[in-house]
Amino acid sequence: MSTALHALHVAEDRFIARQETVRDVSRRLLEGQSVVIVGFPGVGKTRLAAECLRALSDEDAMVVKLSDVRDREALASRVAEVAGVFRSPASSGAESEAHLLRMLASRGPAIVVLDGFEHLPRQADELLRGWVRGSPLSFLVTSRRRLECDLDHIELAPLDIVERRGWSEAAELLRCRAQELAKVVVDEADRDAVHALAKRLDGLPLALELAAARLSVLTPAQLLTRLDKRFQTLDGEGRGLAAALETSYGLLEESARAVLRACSVFRGGIPLEALEHVVGEERDTLGPLSALRAHSLLSVERSGDRYRYSLSHSVRDFIEGREQDDPMWEVARARHAAYWARAGEAESSESPPLSPEIENLRAALAWAREREPELAARLALVLSAPSLGLPYGDVHQLLTLVLDAAPLQGRLYAELLFRRGTVRRFIAEFSGAIDDLGRALEIAERLQETALHADILAGLGNAQSGQADWAGARRYLERALEVRGSPAFAASVIAMIANTYSNEDAYDRAEPLLRQSIDLAEEHNDAYTEAFGRLSLGILLVERGTFDEAFAALIDSLSILETSRSVRVMQARHLRAVALTHLARVKQETGDGAGALTDYHEAVAYAEETGVRRAEAFALHGLASLLLELGELRAADDRIRAALPLMRESCKDVEGALVALQGVLFALRGARADAERFFRRAEALLAAHKRPVFEAALQVLRGVDPADTAFAEFADVRMAARLRALFADARESPPLFVAHDASFFRSPDAAEQVSLARRKSLRAILRVLVEARLARPGVPLTVETLVSVGWPGERILSAAGAERVYAAIATLRRLGLRAFLVQQGDGYMLRADRPVVLHEPRA
């Protein structure tokens, strides 16, 4: 057996994974069966055969290498040579084969490994079939192609690249071979890069072992960046992966090569209909596909009632490198791009969904951008459709690339501007949105495109709403109704107009409009507008404190959003986050804190996924209010800080309400003076907008009885009363007094003040810490900042600077600031829950 193993030329290293396959093949061989191991070049067929021989070390075995054998006669000669069977030169081919069969049959049970059978023609399959049937031998065959004989075939797949508990199979092989070949230990610090390598290398053992050898001079992260030239990087000047693929390519007929070329232009999967278009409707695709499958160059996966094909990264890169200068490869790219543009424009509820084709659409767009601007524009509109689910930031980027690449005109240009203006509105770029929509409006008016004209006007209305210009929004929306008065469109725009009144707290004007919109939507089977109208009505009812009816409206809206196949519904994915936020608010107001917490977290996650900043701001705002009620002050602080920039960008009229929550946070920490500072700031922000309910809630936080307001039953006022009750009786912590120039301070438990007049560095550090505490409470200052303040102009090494800061902080604590001065992360700050008062000099 040792001689047989040596003939396979495999390394004496650790075998990773596939132990179950080894046991299965070994069992079959012991039972007298014959097995064909078939798989992709470099997938590890020969190594698996060697492991089977090791497992069967007590059995008689011989190995026949076939890498240089090309026909049936040569196969018979090679087997006879290895088996020690004399073949008379005077005998005919048939006589020699019959003699060989008799000699093999007389040997008794043994295992014969035929390694590399893919080089042989189909006639050799018949010869093997005769040996299997006419002798007691068990044959173990390795081949890249499937054999035309009735032997059991075991398809050897690449190693698993999915990380489950610990390292994936492919990553474990890479780690192991790195230690054996490159003498490098790969640890947890390289986990992400190693798993990314395993995925880019398709879990292919040959590629992984070549990569492992490179880890003697490259880190996993460096190697990952070089895989765009994988064959040059992995093979160098040797014969490795590229040579294995070249051999397989040479075994294909021209028709299979043409289909393989067409397959190489796809990304993320290959649907049959698209492939047939790229190959050419007049040419056979199925026969060559079968050949590619038989040669293990094509993977097949079932998706519903259809097959979906794919190439490994290695095969695709090999074909691209070989064919990209061929004019036919460029023709294939052009057909690929044209197909996906038409498929996207023709998408309907009956056609296969385009969501699995995002990578194909991206590849088509990348090709068209450099060659056919109009086709690129069409593809950009397909790829940016909200139903595909791309993050709005990505959509904005791809639309901008197309708009900036080449001059466009007409309706296509207007549609691109309209799409980008809509996306800019979602990501709170309102000035850019208004600019895009204004330019699109001019084109639509000139072309007399009524539907597009009305849609753009509605978009401009929504952009004005994002800037809290409710009257300006209504003017655009009313113009949209004048341009296009169809009932379905009117239902949607009426709901938008209603929301402008809701955002001014004019609920009596908003509610009848919303109910009218819902009725129109139901009458015309408009799922999107019905969902939008019911959601808007639910929000209004939450604000007014009508929680049972609000809950029903929100659930109805959410049901439509989650189940409807309407394109407009699928395009409004962010509305689910809005619905969940207000369902959480209902639960919060009715005592179901746990349910509210779950819904708020889900709403935040969904808003982050869609990239709609206004929806994310509201979800974070609601979550922060609940966390304050639950006493989770640190978590509430984090959510408020995350929400503030989003509020400033996308819903300025609500910023004051969020700042009021900051005041509550400090009141709950016992810092009443700080709380009042935030309440004053909230008052100034709310004064700029017509939000009487928020103003009433702020009054309640400052001590006014809810009954003395006009909105005692409204949700925001009710919540303000609950929050006020939490901090009304809390005692305020005694403050730290600090001179305006930090020349002295006095802590609450000290009888005398501490002078820093002669301690320049300590005084500078305390001064900047106090400024940060008052301007940005809870945000630490970095060591680098404190070094630059304490020792300005000095050139100090980072380690020495850190030592100086540490000594200064320790001194300030020893002098009396131990209860106030804390470390957070890599920085320092004065605690946000302890009040600080500046001592101003008398005039």
N, C-alpha and C positions, 0 to 999 in steps of 0.2 A: 504493500500500500504506500510506503514512503516514496518509492520510485514513481508511482502514479501521481502522487501529490507534487513531486518535484517537476513532473512534466507539465503541470498547469502553470508554473512560474508565478505563484502567488506568494505574497509576503507572509512571514511568520509573525503577524501582528494580531491585535485583539479584534475579534469579530463583533460588530455592533448591530444589534437588532436582528430581526428576521429569524430568530431561533425557532419560532413556530413553523415557519416554512421549511427550515432544515429538517425538523422532525417529521413533517408531513412527507417530504420527498424521500427521506431515508426509509420511512416505513413502507412506502410504495415499492421502492427498489428491493427491499428485503422480501416483499411478497411476490417478487417476480414481475412486477409491472415495469413499463418503460414510461419515461416522462420527458417532455420538452419544456425547458425553461426559456421563455420568450420575453424579450424586453428591449427597451431603448438602448442605444450605444452608451456604454459606460454606467449602466444601471447596476452592475455587479453580478451578472450571470455566472461568469467563470469563478468568481470568489464564492458564490453560493454552492457551486458544484464542488469546490475544494472542501468546503465545510461539511458537505454531505459525505465525502470520502473520509474525512477525519472521523465523522460519527460512525462510519462503517469500517473502521480500521482493520477489523478481523476478516473482512471479506476480500476475495480475490477481485482485483480491478485492473483495468488498463485505460490509458488516456490517449485519445487520438486528436491531435491538433490539426485544424482544417483551414487555418488562415490563408495558406497558399494553395489550397485545393479548389479547382474550378469546374470539374465535370464529374460525371458518374464513374467513368473508368478510373480517374485519379483517386476518387473516394475509395473504390474497391482496392486499389493498389496500396493506399496508405493504411487502410485497416489491416490488410494482409501483412504488410511490413511490421506493424506494431504487434500483431498477434503471432508473428513467426510462421506464417503460412506461405509455403513456396507456390509461386504462380509460374506455370510453364509458358515461355514466350511463344510456343507453338500452338497454344490453346486459343480458341476464339474468345471474344469477350463474354459470350453467354456461358461457354464452358468454364472459364475462369471464375465467373460469378457463382456458378453452381458448385464448383469445387470449394470455393471460399465458404459458402453457406454450409456445406457438409462438415468442413473442419470447425466452423464456429459451433455447429450443433453438437459436435463430439466433445467440446471442451467442458461441458457441465456448467452449472450456475456460476455466473460472474457478472461483474458490473463493467460496462463499457461506456466511457465518457467520450462523446463526440462534441468537441468544443469549437464553435464558430461555423455552424452549418449554413448560415445565411449566404455564404459565398457560392453555394452550389445551386444549380438549376433545379427545376421541379422534377426532372427525371431521376434525380438522386433520391427524392422522397420515396419513390417506388422501390428502389433498392433497399432503403432502410426498412420499409414496410415488410419486405421479404425476410430480412434478418430477424425482425421482431417475431414474425409468425413462425419461422422455421428453426429457431434456436432457443435454448433455455436461458439466453443472456438477457440481462436487464440493461436497457440503454438509457443513459442520461444525456440528453442533447441540449446544448445551448445554442440559441439562434436569435437573430434580430427579426426574422420573419417567421410567420406561422407556416408549419409544414402541411402539405396535402396528404396526410395519412391519419389514421384513426388512433393516434397516441394522445394521452392526456396532456394538455397544454396548461402550464402554470404561468400566468403573466406576472412578471416581476415589476412591481411599481416602484417609483423612487421612494426614498425614505420620507417618513412623515415630517412635515415642516411646521406642524401646529404645536405650539407650546401648551402643554397641559400641566402636569405636576412636575416641575423641574424643566430640564432641557428637552427639546424635541429630539427625535431620532437623528435627524440630519445635523442639528447643532452638536449633539453628543459625538457623532462621528468626527466632525470638524475639530472639536476640542481634543479628542483622543489622538487623532493623527497629528495635530499641531504639537502635542507633547512628544510623540514618537518620532516625527520627521524633522520638526523645526526646533525641538527642545524648548518649546515655549509653553508656559502655563496660561491658559485662558480662564479667567475667573469672572465673578459677577459683574465687575466693572465693564466688561465687554459683552454682556448678555445681549443687549439690544442690537449691537452691530453684528454679533454672531448669528442671531436669528434672522436678521435682514439678509446676511450673506447666504444662509441656508435657503431662504426663499428665492433670492435672485438666481441661485444656482440650481433651483428646481428640485432640491433634495437628491441630486444625482451624485452617487458615490465617487465616480471618477473626478468630477469637477470639484467636489469637496476635498478630495485628497490632494489635488493639484493646488487648491487654495491653501490648504493647511501647510504645504511646503513653502508657500510665499510668506507665511507669518513669521519666518525667521528674520525678514527685513521690513515687513509692513505690519502695522497694527490692524486688527479687524476693521476699524473705521477707515483707515487709509485704503485698504484693499477694496472696501465697498465702493469708494469713489472711483476706482479704476475699472469697474466692471463694464463700463461702456465699451471698453476694448478688451472683452473677456478673453479672447483667444491669445492675443498678444500678452496679456497679463498672466494668464494661467499656464499657457504652453511654452512661452518664450520661444526658443529655437528648436524645442523638442517636438516629438510626435505624440500629442496627447488628445485632447478633446476634439480639436479641429480635424485631426487625421481620422478619428473614429467616425465623425460625421461625414467626411469626404468619402469614406468607404461606403457608407450607407447610401449617400447620394448617388454614387456611381452605379449602384445596383438597380436604380429606378429607370423605368422607361421614360421617354420624353413627355408623354401625356401626364404622368405622375409628377414629373418635375415642374410642369406648367401649373398644375393645381397647387403644388407646394409653394411655388412662387406667389400665387394668388393668396394662399393662406397666410403668408408672411406679412402681408400688409394689414392684417387684422390685429386688434389689441383687445385683450380681455375676453376673448371667445369668438367663435365663428358660427353664425347661423347658416344653415344650408342655403336658404333663399338668397342671402347676401353673397355667399360664395359663388353660387351659380351665375349671378349677375356679373361679378368680377371676372370669372373665367370666360364668360360669354355664353349666352343662352343656347347657341347652336352647338356647343361642344359638350362632350360627355364629362360629367363631374363625378358621378357615383362610382364608376369603375376605378379611376385614379384615386379617389378617396379610399376605396377598399384596399388598394395597393399600399397606400401610405399607412393605413391602419395595420396591414399585414406586416409591414416593415418596422413597426413600432415607432414611427415618426409622428404619429397623430394620436392625440388622446380624445376619447369620446365620453361625454357625460350626459345622462338623461335629465331633462328639465321638463317636467310635466309630460306632455305627449310628444315632445320633440327631442331630438338629439342636438347637442351643442359640442362643437369640436374645438380643439385648442392645440397650439404648438408650445413646446417648452421655450423658455428664453434662449436657451443655447441653440436650438434649431432655428428659431426666428433670426437671431443675430448672425448665424452662419449663412442663411439664405440671403439676408440683406447685404452682408459683406460680399457675397458672390455675385448677386444679381443687380445691385443698385445702379450699375452703369448700363444695364441692358434696357433699351427703350421699352421692352414689354413690361418691365417692372414699374416704370413710370406710368404706363397705360393702366396697369392694375391699380396704382394709387389713385389715378383720376376716376376710374370706375367705382372704386370704394367710396370716395368722397361724394360722388354724384348719387350713389345708391342711398347713403345715409341722409343726405339732404331731402330726397324725395320721400324716404320712409318716415322721417320726422314730420314733414309737412302733411303727410297722409294719415298720421296716427289717429286712431279712433278707439272706442271701447272694444271693438271687435278685433283689432290688430294686436299682435304681440306687444307687450309693454316695452318701451325703449329704455327703461331704467337700467337693465343689464348691459346696455350698449354705450355707457358713458365714455369708456376708454376708446371705443371705436369712433365715437363722435369727436372726441378730442384729437385723435390721430388724423381724422379727415379734415378737421378745421386747421390743424397745424400745416398740413400739406396745401390746402386751398389758400391760406393767407398769403403765401409767397407767390401764388400763380394765378388764382382766379378770385378777385375781390368780391364779385357778386355771389359766387358760390360760398365763399367764406361767410358773407353776411347771412345767407340763408342758414348755414350750419350753426352760426352763432345764435340765431333766433331759436333753432331747435334745441341746442344744448342749454340755452339759458331759460327754457320753459320751466316754471316752478314745479311742474309735475315730476321733473327728473330729480328734484331734491338737492341740487347743488347748493352749497352755502352761498348766501347773497354776496359775500366778499369775493368769492371766486367768480360769480356771474358778472359782477361789476368789472373785474379785471379782464375777463375774456371779451366782453363787449367793448371795453376801452381799446384793447389791442386791435380789434377789427375796425373800429371807427377811426383810429389813428393811422391805420396801415395804408389806406388808399382812399382817394375821393369817391364818394358814393352820392347818389341822388335819388329823387323820386320817393315812392311809397316805401321801398325797402329801407332807405335812409331814415325816413320818419319812424318806421317801426323799431329800428335799432335805437334811435334816440328816446322813443317812448319807453322801450323796455329798460334802457339804462336809467332813465329818469325815475321810473317806478322803483327800481332796485335802490337807487340813491335815496329815495324817500324812506325805504325800509331800514337803511343803515344810517339814517339821520344826517345825510348830506343834503340838507334842504335847499341851499342856494344852488348847488349843482343840479339838483333835481328840477328846480324851477327853470334853470337855464336850458336843460335838455328838453323839457316838456314845452317850453316856449318856442324853441326852434322847430320841434316836431309839429307844433300847432300851426305855424306859418305854412309848412309844406302841406299839411292836411287840408287847410283852408284853400290853398292855391289849387290843389288837385281835386277839390270838392269830394273828398273821401268822408262821407257823412259819419259813418260808424267810428272810424278812427278819430275824426275830429271830436266827436262827443266823448270818447274814451279819454282822450288827452285832456279835455276840459275837466273831466271828473278827477283825473290824476292831479291836475293843478290845484283843484279844490282840496284834495287830500294833503298835498304838500303844504298848502297854507294852514291846514289844520295842525300839521306837525309843528308849525311855528306859533300855534295858539292864536292865529288870526282868524277867528271864527266868522266874522262878518265877510272878510275877503274870501274865505272858503265857500260861503253860501253863494256869493256872486258867481263864482266859477261853476258851482254845481247847478245853479238855476239856469245858467247859459247852456250847460250840457243838456238839460231837459228840453230847452227850446230847440236845440239842434236835432235831437233824437228823442222822440216821444214814445217809442215802443213801450208796451206795458212792462216787459221784463227789465229793460234798461231803467225805466222810471222807478220800478220797485227798488232797485239797488241804490239809485241816486237819492231817493226819498229817505232811505235809511241813513245815508251819509249826512244829509241835511239835518236829520233828527239828532245825529250824534254831535253836530256842532252846538245844538241847543243843550244837549246833556252836559257838554263840557263847559257850558256857562251856568250850570245848575238850574237851567230853565226846563225842569222836568215836565211841567204841565204842557209845554209846547212840544216837547220831544215825544212823549208817550203816544199820542194819537197818530203821529207820523210813522212811528215804528210799527204800530198795529196795522196801519194801512199798507205799509211795505210788506209785512208778512202775508196779509190777505192776497195781495197782488202776486206774490211769489208762489203761494200755494195754488192759485188759480191757473198760473202758467207753468206749473211744474218746474220752477227754477230752484233747484236744491241749494245752490250757493247763496242766493239772496235770502232764502228762508233761513238758512243757518246763520247768516250774518245778522239778519233782523232779529231772530230769537236771541242771539248772543247779546246784541245791543240792548234789547229789552230786558234781558236778565241782569245786565250790568246796572241799568237804570233802577230796576227793582231792588237790587242789593243796596245801592246807595240810599234809596228811600226807606230801607228797613223792612220791605215786604219779602221776607226770606223764603217762605214756602213757594210762592208763585215764581220767585227768582230762581229757586232750585229747579223747578220744573222746566222753565224756559232754557236754562243753561244745559240741563241734561238733554233736552230735545235738540239743541244746537250741536252739542258734542256728538250725539248719535249720528246726525247727518254728516258731520265732519269726518267721522271715523269710518263710515260705511259707504258713502256716496262715491260713485265712479265718475261723477261729473268732473270735467277737466278744470273748471273754475274752482271747484272745491279742492281738488288736489293741488292747485296753484296757490291756495291760501293756507298753507300748512301752519303758519304762525298763529292762526286763529285758535288752534287747539290749545296753545299755551295761554292765550287770553281767557278761554273758557275755563281751563283748569284753575287759573289764578282766582277767578271770581267764585268758582265752586268752593275753593279753599276758604274764601272770605265768608261764604255762607256758613260753612262748618265752624269756622272760628267764632262767628257771632252767635251760633246756636249751641256752643259748648263742646263740639267734637274737635278738640285740639289735635289729637293724634291723626285723624283723617285730614284735617287742614294741613298739617305738617307734611304729610305724604303728597298731597296735591300740589302744594307750593313747590316742593323740591322737583316734582315731575314737570311742573310748568317752567321752572328755571332751566331745567335740562333741555326741554323742547325748544325754548326760546333761544338758548345758546346754539343749539343745533341748526336752527333755521337762520340765525344771524339777524333777527329783527330786534333792534335795540330797544324800541319802545316797549315791546312785549316783555323783554327781559327786565327792563327797569320796573315795570309794574309788578312782576312776579317777585323780584327782590324786595321791593317796598312792602308788599304784603307779608312776605316771609319774615322780614325784620320786625314788623309790628307784632307778629305772633311770638317771635323769640323774646321780645321785650316782656310780653305778658307772661311767658313761661320762666322769666328770670335768667335767661341765657344771654347775658349782656355782652360777652365777648363775641359770641356768634352773631348777635344782632348788629354789633358794631361793624363786623366784617361785611355783612350784607348791605348796610347803609353806605359804607365807603364804596362798595362795588356799584351800587345803584346811582350814586350822586352824579358821576360824569355822564351816565346814560340819560338821566333825567334832564340834565342841562342841555344835552344835544337834541333830545327827541320829544320832550314834554315839559317845557319850561313852566307851564301853568301849575304843575304838580310838584315842582321842586320845593316850594315853600312847605308843603305837607311833609316831605321827607326831611327837611331841615328841622321841622318841629319834632320829628322822631329823634333826631340827634339831641335836642333839648331834653326829651324824656330820658334818654340814655344817661345823660349827666345828672339829671335829677335823681334817678334811681341809684346812681353812684354816690349821692350825697353832695354833689357839687352844684348847689342851687344857683350861685352867681353865674357859673358857666351855662347852666340850663337857661337862665333868663337871657343871656347873650344870644343863644341860638333861637329862642322864641322871638326876640326882637328882629333878628335877621329873617326868620320865617314870615313875620308880619310884613316886612318890607317887600319880600318876594311876592307874597299873595296880593299885595296892594296893586301890583302891576296887571293883575288879571281878575276877571269877574268870577270868583269862586267863593260865594258866600258860605257854602257848607264847610269848606276848609277853614275859612275865617272863624266860623262859629266853633269848630273843633279846637282851634288854637285858643280861643277865649276860655273854653272849658279846661284845657291844660293849664291855663294860668289862674284858674280858681273860680270862674263864673259857673253858676248852677246851670246844668243843661236845660232845665225848665225855663230859664230866662232867655233862651235862644229860640229862633223860629224852626229849629231843626232837631228837636230833642230825640226823635225816633230814627234819625238818619244814622247809617252805619258808622260813618266817620265820627260823629258826635258821641255815639254810644261807646265806641272804642276809646275816644279821648277821656270819657268819664272813668272807664275802667283803669286806664293808665294813670290818670290823676290820683285815683284811690290808692294805687300802689306806692306812690312817692309822697302823698300829701302829709303823712305823719312821720316821714323819715327825718331823722336829725341830720343836719348838715355838718360835714366834717370841718373842724377848725382849719383855717387856711395857713399856707406858708407865705410869709411876707418877704418880698425881695425888693431891694432898691432898684429903681428904674435902670441904673447902670450896673447892677449886680455888685456894687461896692460893699454891700452887707446883706444879710438875710437873718430872719428869725423864725425858727420852727415852732409849732404850737406848744410843744412840751418844754421849751427853753425859756428861761426868765430873761436872758440877755441876748442881744443880737450878736452875730458873728461877723467880724469885719474881714473883707477881702481886698481892702484898699491897696495893700502892698503885695498882693498875689495876682499878678497880671494874667497869667495863664488860667488860673482857677476862675477868676472873675469873667474872663472872656467865654470860657466853657459854660459857666452857669448862665450867663446872659443869653447865649444862643439856645440853651436848653429851655429857658423860660419862654423865649420867643416862639420856639417850636411848640411848646405846651399850649400856649394861648392861640396860636394860629392853626395848628394841626394836632390836636390832642390825640394821643394814642399812637402817633407815628414816630418811631425812634430815629435818631440821627446816627449816621454811620461813623465808624472810627476815623475814616479818612476826613469827613467833615470836621470832626472835633479836633483833629491834628491841625488842619488848615486854619482853624479859628484860634486855637490855643497857642500856636507857634507860627504865626504868619510869616511867610517869606523864607523860612528855614527849609533846607533840603534835608529831609529825614528819611531814612530807609523805613519801609513799611513795618518791619518787625520792631524797630526802635520806636516808631510813632505809636504803635499799639501799646508798647510798654509804658510810654508817657501818659497816654490816655487812661490806662488801667490805674496808674498811680494817682492821677488827678481825681478820678472817680472815687477811688478808695479814700482819698483825703477829704473830699466833700462829704462822703458818708460819715466819716469819723467826726467831722465838725458839726453834724446834726441833721444831715439829709438822708439818713439810712432808710427812713420810712417813705421817702418820696422818690428817691433816685433808683431806677431799676434798669436791668439789662433785658432787652428783647431781641432775640436772634443775634445778629452781629453788631447791634447798636445799643444806644442808651437813650433814656427819656425820663422826664418827670411824670409820675403816674397820672393818668387821666381822671381817676376817681378821687383825687385829692385836690381841693381848690388852691389856686395860686393867686395872690393879690400883689400887684405892683405898687410899690410905695413911691408916689410922685413927689418931687420936692415942692415946697411952698413957693408961690410966686413972690 
